[in-house]
């Protein structure tokens, strides 16, 4: 199952401004932020992530509500975190 999951931006990569490092439930990985407007997000912002791309900026309350929901559905969220942890952008 592919879910949109919230992640907190922890770094905008200076050598690749189309990439950002995010934290998703303790898993950190690079995602592509090229679908968002330049300068739209910064460190500490939350984004909705799907298949390695940030789709939109969301506020922290929305992120927390989405995380609570995802955790409540169990295996699908656990599987999504495992897939995120095992993927990378070169």
Secondary structure as UniProt FT lines:
FT   STRAND          5..12
FT   TURN            14..15
FT   TURN            17..18
FT   STRAND          19..24
FT   TURN            25..26
FT   STRAND          27..32
FT   TURN            34..35
FT   TURN            38..39
FT   TURN            43..44
FT   STRAND          46..50
FT   TURN            51..52
FT   STRAND          53..58
FT   HELIX           60..72
FT   TURN            73..74
FT   HELIX           75..86
//
